[in-house]
Amino acid sequence: MQRGRDAMTSRKIEEDLGKIENWHFIHNQKRVLAALKKILQEDEPVGDVIDGIYCDRDAPGKDVSCVLFATDRRLICIGNEDRDNSIEIIDHDDIRDISRGKTGSSTALTLALPRKTITFKTPASAARTDTFMSRIGAAPEIRIVPGEARRGTIESTIREIDQALSLFAAKNNETKSGDAMKEDMKDFLYLEAKKTGEIIHSVIDGIDDRALEKAMLHDIIILSSLAGVADGALGENEMYFISLLFIYLSPGASKKADRVRDEAFRGNTFPRHLTKELTEIWQELAAYMKEQDIKLTGDILASLQDVKKYDLANGTLHADSISAAYKNFAQCMMKADGTVDSKEEERLRQITDLITRSTTVPGETAPEEPEEETLEEVMAKIDKLVGMKNIKEEIQTFINLVKVQKAREERKLPTTPLSLHAVFYGPPGTGKTTIARILGKVYRALGLLEKGHLVETDRAGLVAGYVGQTATKTDEAVQKALDGILFIDEAYALSSRSGEKDFGQEAIDTILKRMEDYRERFAVIVAGYPDEMETFLESNPGLKSRFSRYFYFDHYSPEELIQIFDIFIKGGAYTVSEKGREKMLTLLKESHANKTKSFGNGRLVRNLFEKMVERQANRIVNIAPLTDEILCTLTDEDIPADLEGLEFRKG
């Protein structure tokens, strides 16, 4: 009787899995299914399944290829490589936080548990991963955070955006009854509009892309609608504030705006003699909004995302400046009438989430060919990087070698073959990806590669979960990298720990062949922790022989971390109080002294800066009136007591 019930249960599990499309592509399906049947409780349905790589942050380098099942009460992770019996079971109640981010070409799910943090990297798309996450989100205690932002508040903002924009346009001539419109608030908002416009224009000039003006204007309108919709009508302060920024950002969009621009921004106080013109410009703005049909694309601000992509390609920090300007603009909108109620506080948090999310580039994008630069311009960028003395010397030595080899070639003297492939050893957050991107520009400037672009990937981006697909997937990555650099992060994950030949070895073999086939068409850089990379290369002698250049990235010192922090501060137009700076240095020194191999370095500093900005926003949101000094000063109160949880947030 019991055997018959077990057989029925087994058939039911197989039938349920058969309805899940992704199940049909799982490698070693039979042994995974056998393990799953032993684990599932009675009446525990499987809602979804994805495959990928399980990474325990407490044991870096010991990654496991596995299948992740979502039931109505648990996550079940089962290893799917031969002779791998790894099993991890996580109750929904134990999941404190879930975030979705991007690592290389993979989608990464990061789960914060009571005693550790784990990451599951999958080749599945972001949309597919979100579907999987929704199965987990059935538990009300869990906060789902795709793209490292608080998704719950973001989604509520997105659901309201069309209504907000419509209401914003429809109410454009309404003002709040009894609006006192204090003179000091008018002057303050005038200076903030001027400052915000200057920051935005400095970024546009730095990128040299005039099309950004229109995109930024549209995003300012979107932010205005979200900030102004809280009580359904705009006050005169808000109307003037937006109009001033409109005439600053939109040359040519309005003849009237062009006429009053110079006069409006000539002084340091609100141009009271131009109130009639500003009101007329406001009406033109409403017509412009209707004509342009401005909408939020997806759940991001398009201009900020474009600037972030430019930063990633060029090693700049313009997105930090624009993020700070947008957040400052939203705060000013909320404070324009001199008060902030609880509803407006919540809306400001939503806007902050939207801005933060817009600086995370989602999905895999086709590599953009970097802007052509001279060797001197590229080296100037390298010299500006904090620390990395040995890395800078290695790059300069390589450049000298190339120059001498070219001189010998011109004189028809024998030359030594040059290898562009490299190994990057080092902990996270030490600038490996930044240097890889700049190295591509060096190669291009020297005439060694035609484009010099960077294609980032990792095991999940190269290895498929079923037979016959890994070579194809790896080839696709190589084809994208031709005439540039293929950067393989955590490359040691391609090696099988059991000694068995698995799909990771197939990816290695394919890369080796393509390194020979396209000897002068692309460079391969493999990166990861020193010990794991050493083991990886020793176990793959055919791969090790291809690399002749080794770059070691050491942890930043506390003083260097402060220098990196200062770059973020300057980019965001902030200052730090003396007491705050002392607390920051003490905190970094303590963290550095107790660092582990996964110490976050520059990434930790970025996450700390972003956390301080969030804490500052909560601290000052109810202050009236806000001044430039208040908005731009971070104090010791804004610094968290410890750095727990900040090392692992992807910035």
N, C-alpha and C positions, 0 to 999 in steps of 0.2 A: 504493500500500500504506500509506504514512505517512498520507495523507489519510483513508483508511478508518479507521485506528486513531484519528486525531484526532476523527473524527466519533463513533466509539464512545465515546471518553472524554468528549466533550461531552454525549452523551446520558446517560451514567452520572452526570455531575455534576448534570444537570437532574433526573434521577430521584431522586437522593439528596436534593436540595433540596426536591423535591415532597413528601417524607415529613416535612418539618419544617413544622409548622403556621404558625409565624410568618413563614415565607418568602412565603406567599401575600399578606401585607399590606404587603410592601415597595414603596415608591414608586420609580419609574424602574427597575423590575426588569430590563428588557432590557439597559440600559447597565451596570448593576451586574454582571449575570451575565457580560457580555462581558469586563469587566475581571477578574472572578474567574477565568475560564477561562484567562486569560493568566498568572495568578499561581500557580495550584495545580500542585504537582508530581505526578508519576505516583504513584499509590497514596497520595494524601493526602486522606482522606475528610473532608467537612465534618460536624461533629457537631451544631452548633447555630448559630443566627443571631438577633441582636436589632438593632433600629434605635434611633437616638438622636442625641445631640450629642457630638462629640469635642472636649475642652477640653485644650489644652496649657498647663500652669501657667506655663511660661516665656514664653508669649505670650498673656496674658489679653485677652479680647475677640475673638480670632481663632478662634471656635468653628466647627466644621464639622458639618453634618448628614450623617450617614453610616450605613452598615450594618456591623456587626461580626460577623465569621465566626470560629468556633472550630473548628480542625482538630485532629488528634491531635498536632501539633507547633508550630503557630503561631496567633497571632491576626492576622486580616487585616481592616483597616479601609478601606472604600471609600466615598468621597463619593457621595451619591446626589442632589445637587441638579443642575439643568441647568448644563452647562459647568464642572462641578466634577470635576476629575480627581485629587483628593486620594487618596493611598494611603499607608497606614502598615502596615508588617509587623513584628510583634513575636514573636520566638522564645520559646517557653515557658521556655527556659533563661535568658533575660534578665529574666524577671519575678521581682523580689526579694520582692514582697509584693502581696497583693490585699486590698482591703477594700470592704465594701458599706455604704453609709450612706444618709441621706435628705437631699435638698436641695429645698426647696419641696415640690411634689407629685411629684417625680421620684425614681427610684432612681439612686444614683450608685455606679459602680464606679471605684475609684481604684487605679491600678497604679503601683507604685514600680519604676522601671527604673534601670539603672546610672548614667545621666547626667541623668535628668529624671523628673518625676512627671506622669502624665496622668490625666484623669478622663473617663469616658464616662457621660453622663446619659441615662437611658432612661425612657420612660413605663411600661415593663414593671413588673409587681408584684415585690415582694421575693422571693416564692417562685419566680417565673419567672426572676428574675436569678440566684438561687441554683442553679437547674438549669443555667443557662448556665455559671456559675462551676465547677460540678462537672466540666464538660468540660475546663476548663483544669487543674483539680486532679489530673488523671490523672498529671501530672508530679510525682514525689515531692519535688522541691526546693521546690515552691511552697507557701507557707503561706497558706491562705485565711482571711480575717478578716471575715466579714459583721458589719455593725453596729460596725465599728471595734474589735472584741474578738477575742481569739485563739480562733477558732472550734473548732480542734481540741480544745483542752482543755475548752471549753464543752460540746461535743457528748459528750465522754466523761462529763462530769458529768451531763448530761441522761439519757444512757443508763442511768446507775446510780441515778438519783434514786428510782425506785419501790422498787428493792431497798434503797436506803439508808434510806428512810422506814420500810419494813417491818422492817428489822433494828433500827432505832432504837427502834421501839415494842416489838418482841419482846424486846429486851435490856434493857428499862427497869429491871429489878430486879437486873441483873448488875453486879458491880463487879470491878475488876481485883484479882487476888490480890496481897497484899503492898503495897497502896497505902498509902504512908506518910502522905499527906495533911498536908503541912507546915502549921503554924499560920500562918506568914506568907503562904502561898499562899491559904489560906482567907480571910484578911482582905483580901488584894489582890483576889480575885475578888468578894468582897462589895462592895467599893467600886466595882468596875467595873460590876457589875450595877446598882448604885444610880445611877451616872453615866449608863449607857446608858439606863436607864428615864427619867431626867430629860430627857435630850436628846430622846428619842422623844416624851415628853409635851409638851415645849415646842413641838415641830413640830405635834403634834395640836391644841394650843391655838391656835397661830398660824393654822392652816388652819380650825379650828373644825369638824372633821368627826370625830365620835366613831366612825364606822364604820371609820376607819383603824386604831383600836386592834386590832380583830380581825384585819384584814389584816396588820398588822405582827406580831402574835403568831404568825400562821401562817407568816410568812416567817422569823421567829426559829426556829421549830420546824424549818423546812426547812434553814436554815443549821446548826442543831444536828445534824441528821441527817448532813449532809455532813461536818461537822467531827468528829463522834463516831464515824463508821462506819469510820475509817481502820484500827482494829485490832479492830473487831467488838464491843467492849464499852465501857461508860462507867464511869469512875471516880467515886468519891464526890464529888470536887471538881466534876466536870462536872455531876453530878446536882444538887448544891446550887446551883451557879451558874445553871442553867436554871430551877430551881424559884423562886429569888429573883426572876429576871426575869419569870417567869410571874405571880407574885402582884403584881408592880408593874404589869404591862401588862393584866391581865384582871380589872378590878373587876366583880363579879357573876358571873364564870364559875365561881367556887368559893367556897362558904360558908366552908370552912376557910381558904382564902387570904385572904378578906375579914377574918376574925377576927385573923389573925396579921400582916397587912400593917403596920399602924402600929407594932406592937411590933418587928417584924423590922428596920424601917428607922429606928429611933429613934437609934441610935448610929453609930459609925464603925468598928466591928469586927464580925466575923462573929458572929451570935447563936447561940452554942454551946448555949444552953439550949433552942433551938427545933429541934434536929436531928431529933427524932421527928416534929414537925409538918411539917418540910420534906420528910421522907421520905414521909409520907402525901400531901402535896401533889404530890409526884413521881408517885405512883401515880394520883392523880386526873388528872394531866396525860396519862399514858399512855391512860387511858380517854377523855379528851377528844379525843386524837389519833385514836383508833379511831372515835369517834362522828362526828367532822368529816370523816374521809377526806381529809386534807390532801394535796394534790398540787401539783407545780409546773406552772403553766400556760405552755405553750410553753417558752421558755428564758429567762424573766425572773422577777424577784421582783415580784409584782403591786403590793404596797404602794409600793415604790420607784418603779415606773413611774407610779403614780397621783400621787405627790408631784411627780415631774418634770413631769408634764402641768400640775399646778397652778402650778408655777414658771414654765413657759412662758406660761401665761395671765395671770400676775399679776406677773411680773418679780421673783420672790423666789428664794432660794437654799436652800430647805429640803432639797432632794435631796442637797446636799453634806453637810449635817449627818447625815442618815440614812445615807448611804453610809459616812461615817466611823464612825458608831456600829456599823453592821453589820460593817465590816471589823475594828474593834476587838473586837467580840464573837467573831468567828471566830478571831482570834489568841488571845484568852483561852481559848477552848475547846481550841485546840491545845496551849496551854501549861499547862493545868490540872493535868497530872500531873508537871510540872516538866521534861519532855523533849520534843523534837521530832525525829522521825526523818525520813529522806528521803521516805518515803511521805506523811507528814503535810505536809512542805514542798510537795510537788507538789499535794496536795489544797488547801492554802491558796492556791496560785496559781490553781487552778480556781475556788475560791470568789470570789477577787478579780475574776476575769474575769466571773463571773456577776453580781456587784454592778455592775461597770462597764457591762456590757451592759444592765442594767436601767435605767440612766439615759439610754439612747438610745431615744427614742420611735420605734418602727418604723411603717412604713406611713402612709397618709394617714387621718386621723381627721376626723370631722365637726367643724366648728368649734364650740367651746363658747362660749355666751354668757358674757362676763366678768361677774364680780360687780359689782353696781352700787355705785359709789363717788361721793362728793361731789367737786366740783371741787377743793376744798382738799386732800382725801385724795390725789387724783391728782397734784396739783402737789407735794405733799410727797414722793411717790415720785420725781418728776423731779428735785427738788432734791437728793435723796440720791445720784443718779447721779454717777459720777466724771467730771470735766471737762465738755465739751460746753457751755461758757458761751454760745456763739453760738446753739446749738440751743435752749437754755432761754429765751434772750431772744426768739427767733423765736416760740416757742410762747406766751410771755406776751403778745407783741404781738398775736398772733392772738386770744387770749382777750379782750384789751382792745377789739379791733375789734368782736368779736361783741357784747360788752356794750354798747358805744356804739350799734351798729346796732339792738339790741333797744330801747334807750332812745328812739331816733329813731322806731322803728316804733310804740311805745306813744303817742307824741305825734303820730302820723300825718304824720311828716316823711319826705321821700324817703330811701330806703336804697340802698346799693350791693350788688349781688349778691355773695354769698360763694362762693368755689370751695374745695372740700375736697380737690381733687386736688393732689398734691405730687410733686416730684422730689427724690430723695435721692442726692447725689453723695458718693462717698467710698470708701476702701479697705476691705478686709474686716476684720471684728472690731472695728468702731468703734461698734457699738450701733445700727445702722440698723433692724434688726428689732425691737429692744427699744423704740426710740422710736416706730416704726410702731404697735406694740401699745398703747403708752401713749397715743398720739395718738387711737386709736380710743376710748379711755376718756374723753379730753378732749371729743371730739365728742359722745359719749353724755351726759356730764355737762352739756354746754351745750345739749342738746336738739336737736342737729343730725342725729344718727343714732340709731335706736331701740335697736340692740344694741351697736354699736361693736366687734364681734369682728374678728379678723384672719384672712384666708385667704392663705397663702403659696403662690406658684407661680413658675414660670420658663418658658423656652421649651418644654422637654420636657413641661411640664404643660399647655401650651396648644396646641401644634402636633402634629398627627397625621402619620404617615408615608405616608398615602395619600389620594387625592382624596375630597373631600366631608366629611371628618371633623373638620377643624380648627375650623370655625365651631361645630360641635356641642360639641366639647371645650372651646372657649373659653367658650361659653355656660354650660356646666356650672360652670365656675369662677366666672363672674359670679353665677350663681344662688346659689351657696354664700356669696358675699360680700355679698349684698343686706342692707341695713341695717347694714353694717359696711365693712371696708376690704379691697380686693384689692391685695395686695402682690406686685409682679412683680420678682423679683430678676434681676440681669443682663439687664435688659430690652433692651439693645442687641443681644442675640443674636437678637431677632425680626427685625432688619433684614437684608436680603440684601446681602452684600458685593459681589456681582457686578453689582448693579443690576437683575438679573432679578426679576420678581415671583414670589415663592415662597410657601409655606404660612405663613411667618412674617408676611408682609404681610396675609394673610387674617385672621390672629389680630388684628393691629393694627386692621384695618378693622372687625372684629366688636366689639372693645373700644370703638372710637370711637362706633359706633352705640349700644351699650348705655349709654355715658356720657351720651348724649343721651336715650335712652329712659327711663333710670332716674336722671335728673338729681339728684334729691334722695334717692335710695335708697342710694347707696353711693359710696365714694371710691376712687380709684385712686392708688396710690403706685408709681412706677417707680424702681428703684435700680440702682446700678452704679458702675464706675470713672468719674471725671470726664470724661476725654477721650472715651471710648467713648460715654458718655451724651450728651455735647454733639453728637457726630457723629450719633448716633441721632435726637435731637430735630430737628436741622437738616435731616435727610433726610426727616423726616415732619412738615411744617409743620402739617398738620391735627391731629396729636397735640400738637405743641408749644403750639398756641394754647389747648389745654385746661388747661394748667398755669400757675398764677400764683405758686405758692409753691415756693421752692427752698431746700433745706437742705444745707449743706456739712458733712460729717463729716471732720474732720482726724485725722491720726494722733495717738494718745495720746503724751504726753511720757513719758520714763523714770520720772519721779516719779509720774505718773498711773498708769502700769502697776504700780508698786509698791503704790499705793492699791488697785487692783483685786486684786492678789495678796493683800493683807491681808484683803480681804472673803472670799476663798476660805479663807484660814487661819482666820479667826474662825468661819466657817460649819462648818468641819470640826473645831473644837476643837483646833487645832494651835498651836504656837509655833515660831518660827524662831530658831536661835542667832544671836548677834551676828555671828559670822564668816560664817554662812550668808547672813545678810541683806546683808552687804557684797558677797559673791560674787554674789548675785542681782542687786543694783543694777548692779554692774560688767558683768555679762553682758547685762542689758537695755540699758544705755547703749551697749555695743558693737554690739549687734544693731540698736538704733534708729539709730545713726550710719551703719550700712551697709545700711539698709532699702531695699527695692525697693517698687514700687507694690503688690505683693501681700503686704507685711509683715502678719503676723497680728494685731497689736495685742492686744485683749482675749482673742481666741480663743487666741493664742499663750500668754498668761499662764495661761489655764485648762489648756491642754495641758501646760504646764510644771509646774503644781501637781500634776496627776494623775501625771505622770512621777515627781515627787519622792516622792509617796506610795508608788508602786510600788517605787522604789529603797529607801525607808525600810523597807518590809516585808521586802525581801530582806536588808537590813542587820541587822535586829533579830530575825529569826525564831528564831534559835538562842540568844538571850539568856535566861537564867533567873536569878532571876525577873524577869518584866517588871513595870515600875512605871508609874504614870501619866505620870511625866516622860519615860520612854523612849518610851512609846506616842505621846505628844503632841508630841514635839520633832523637828523637821526640822533637820538640820545641813548644813554645806557639803558633806559626803560625798554627800548625797542630791540635790544639784544636778548635772545633767549638764554635761559639759565644754563643750558647745556646744548650739545650738538646732536643729541640722540635723534636718529631718524633723518637727519639732514644729509648724511653722506650718501644715501642711496637714492635720493630724489634725482631723477634725470632732468637736467636743465637744458 
